[in-house]
């Protein structure tokens, strides 16, 4: 079970990617807009190595890159490298799983900042399901369908998550950290077309939760089996509330129970898609958020809802220019301020 984080009391933070090319500029934008609960953005527009999956692939046994795609090459016999991952996991040896500048320039940049006033620092890495479904072998079969590779992958990413949280604490001075596993492929849970084995998902999650000592959460920007996701007991469940709140709220009793035991919901109420965002105002998004709050608070106290909620964009903001990305983040911040001021 993941460690629950301190109640964020409706603070705002961000999700994943930004369009910036300059990591210093990106980190300054985040720290300005989310000073109490900042996140470390990814910058996929800088190049292939900083995109989702690629950014966490450096230590993948049998990794090859061809035509801007990641493949697993079993012909080179990665057995020794896979065994090393197992040994490192058992021994808690996370040092070899460092995140280097080529793969996350904004992470390296944020580590240069001392953050004495920050309550918690958040970072996002690719989750094992999404990673394993996007990387294929020579037969073009996702490696997540191979039980041994899925197991190795989960342990490799758990080691990377552990390295990240230790680095964040040691370099920035923050006491609380939150690692989010980015899992858009959780949409496959329950799918008859692209089925994902729940027991494998659960085992991967437990591997990470056993190694990570701070907060460990999950982000899925699609609809999924939310009851199963919540049953994993993540520190934070992060969703695209702008699009999928109706489906999420079908699990009201499960959500209320989760928040009662310390779980946090990150409500992605501000659309990260620039076209959708321009169709809204801060007022309209605030009212959408109040509607979610009202519906859920028919079954729980308002002060509990507010204490266990975060307000965020719906997903990463890769496909925007910098001014629009800032406006999206500022809208989340403004909704947070309104809720917190409403509560005194």
N, C-alpha and C positions, 0 to 999 in steps of 0.2 A: 504494500500500500504506500502510495506517495505521501510525503509530508504535506500537510495543509499549510498554506501560506497565511500570514496575518490578514485579517479582513481588510480589503482595500477601500471600503466605504465609497463606492461609486467613483473612484478615480478613473482617469482615462489613460490609455496607452495605445501603442500601435501594433500592427501585424506585419511581420515579414518584410517584403521588398519595398524599396523606394526607387524612383527613376534617376536619382543623382548619379553622376560619374565621379564626383569628388567625395571621398569618404569623410573628410573633415567637415565639409559643408553638410553632409547628411547627418552626421552626429550632432552638429550644432543645431540643426533644425529640430531634431528629436528632443534634445535637452532643453531647448527653448519652449517647446510646446507641451512636453510631458515631463516637467521638472521633478515631480515626485515619484513617478512610475515610468521611467524611460525604458525603451527597448533598443536593442542593437539591430539595425536594419541590415538586410542583404541588398546588394547592388548588382542585380543580374544584367543590367545594361552595360556594365563594364566588360563583359565577356563571358564566354562559355563556362569557364571554371567557377563563376559566381552564381550560376543558375541553380535552381532547385535540383536536387539529387547530385549533380556534378560537384556542388560545393562541399558535400560531405563524403565524397567518393575516394579521396586520396589513398586511404588505407584498405580499400576493398581488394581482397585476394582475387587474382585473375582479371583485374580491370584492364580493358582496352577501350580506346575511344576511336570511333570510325565514323566519318561523315556526320560529325556533331551528335553522335549517339553513343551511349555507354553500353558496353557488352561485357559479359563474363566469358572468359576464355578458359575452358576446362582442358584444352589440349596441352596447355603448358604445365599441367599437374600442379594446381595450387594447394595441394594437400598440406604441405609444410606451413604455408602462410595461414591456412585455416586453423591448423592445430595451434599456431602461435596466438591467434585471437582467443581461442579457448583458454590457453594457459594464462594470457594476460587478464582475461576476465576473472578467472579463479583467484589470481594473485592480486587483483585490483590495480594492475599496472597500466594506468591510463596515459602515461607520458607519451608513448609512441603515437597517440591518436590526436595529437595537437592539430588545431585549425590554423593553417598558415595563411599569410597575407594574400597569396595568389587566389585562395579559395574564399576568403572573407575579409576584404580590405577594411570594411567598416568595423568588424570585430577588433582587428588590430588597432585601428584608430581609437575606438572607445576605450581600449585598455590603457591608453595614455592619459585618460581623464580621471582625476580623483573626484569622487561623487559623495561627499560627506552628507549632503542633504537628501539623498535618495533613500526612499523606504525599501525599495526592491528593484532589482535590475532584471530584465527579461531578455531572453534570446531564443531563437527558433531554429531547430535543425530538422532535416527531413526524417519523417517517421519510417520505420522498417517496411510497412505495407506499401506505402507510396514508392519508396526506394526499390523494393523488390519487384513491384509490378511494372516499373519503367525500365529496369535493366533486364536484358534478355540474354540467353545463351546462343550457341551456334544454330540451334533449331528454332530460334526466335520465340522461345518459351520463357515467360517471366521467371526469374530465379526464385521468386517467392513461392512458386509451386513445387520447388524442391525443398523438402523439409529440413535437410541438413544445411543448405545454403541460407534458408530463412532464419535458422537458429544462429548461424555464424553472423549473419547480417544484423540481427537484433542485438547480439553481444557487442559487435563492433560499434554500433551507434550508441549503445549504453556507455561504452568506454569514452566515446567522443563527448557525450553529454556530461559525463563526470569531469572530463578535462576542462570543458567550458566553464562549468560552475566554479571549479577551483580557481581557474584563471581570473574569472570575474571578481571573485572575492579578494584574491591576493593583489590584483593590479589596481582595482578601483576603490577598494576599501568598503564595498557594500557588505552588509551583514546577511541580507536575504537575496536569494536568486530564484529565478523561475526559468526552467527550460521547457519549451513547448515543442512537442513533436508535431510537425506539419503533416497532416494525413488526409489530403483530399481524396485519396483512394479508399478511405473508409466508406465512400459511397457504394463500394462493391459489397459491403456487408449485407447479406441477404439476397444478393443478385443471383439469378439463375444463369445469367450470361457470362459473367466474370466472377465466379464464386471465390470467396476468401474464407479460409478455415478459421473459425473463431478460436479454437484451441491454440492455434499457432499465434494468432494475434494476442491472445491473453498471455501466452508464454513469453513473447517478445516484450510485452508491457511489464511483466513481472521481473524480467531481467533488468530492465532500465530502472524500475522502481526500487530494486534491491541495491543498486549501485549509486544512484543519485541521492544525495543527502538533503538537498533543498527541495524547492517546489518542482513538480513534474506535471505538465499539463498536456492537453491535446487540442489541436485546431483542425476542424473540418469545415470547409466552406460549402459543402454540399449537404443534402439531406442524407441521413444514415440511420442506423438502428441506435437511437440515442440511449435507449434503456441499457443496451449492452455497453456502450461507451461509458456511461455513468457508473455501471457496475464495476468498472476497472478502478474506480475511486481515484481519479486524477485530481491533482490540486486545483486545476482550472479546466473547464470545458469552454472552448472558444468556438463560436459559430457565426455564420452569416445570418444575423437576426433580421436584416433588412429583407432577405428573400425567404428564409426558412423558419421564421419564428412560429408560423401557424403549425407546421409539422412538429417542431420541437415542443410546443406547448401541449401536444397530445399526451406527453409524458409528465403532466403536471405533478402527480403524486410522487413520482420518482425524482423530479427536479427539486421539489420542496424538501424531501427527505435528504437529498444530497446537500442542499444549502444548509439545512439544519445541523448536519454533522461537520460543517466547516468548508464544504466545497464552494468554489467561486465560479460563477458564470460570466464569461466575457461576451457581452452582447454587441455583436458587430452591426450596429444600427446605421452607421454611415456608409453608404455604398462606395466602394473603392473604384468602381468603374466610372471614369470621368463623365460619360454620357448620362448615366443614371444620376450621378451627383448633381449635374447642372439642372436636372429636372426638379430638384428638391431645394428647400431652404433649411436653415438651422431650425426655424420654428416648426416646419413640417416634420423634420426628423425627430425633434424633441417630442412632438405629439405622438409620433409612432412609438417612441420609446415609452411614453406615459401609458399608451394603450397596452403594451406588453406588461408593464408594471402593474396596471390595474387588474388585468386578467389573472396574473399569477397571485396577486395579493388578495384575491378572493379566497385563497387557500393558505395564506401565510401572512405574518405581520409585515407591514411596510418597512419597519426598521431592520428586520432580518434581510429582506430583499435588497435594500440599499447597502447594507453592510457587506453582503456577499456578492456584489455585482461590480463588474468593470465595464467601461464603455469604450468601444473601439471602432475603427473602420471594419468593414465586412471581411476584408482580406488584404493581401499586399497591394501596394499602389504602384505597380511597375509601369502600367500603360497610361501615364499622365506626364505632364511637364512638372517642373518643380513648383511653380506657383499653385497649380491645382492640387498637387500632393500636399502642400502645406495647408491649403484651404480644407481639404478632407480631414487632415489631422486636427486642425483648429476647430472644425465642427464637432468632432468627438470631445475635444477639450471643453468647448462651450456647453455642450449638453451636460457634461460632468459638473461644471460649475453651477449650472442651473439646479440640478438635482441636489447638490451639496448645500447650496444656499437656501433651497426650499426647506431643507431639513435643519437649517441653522448651524 
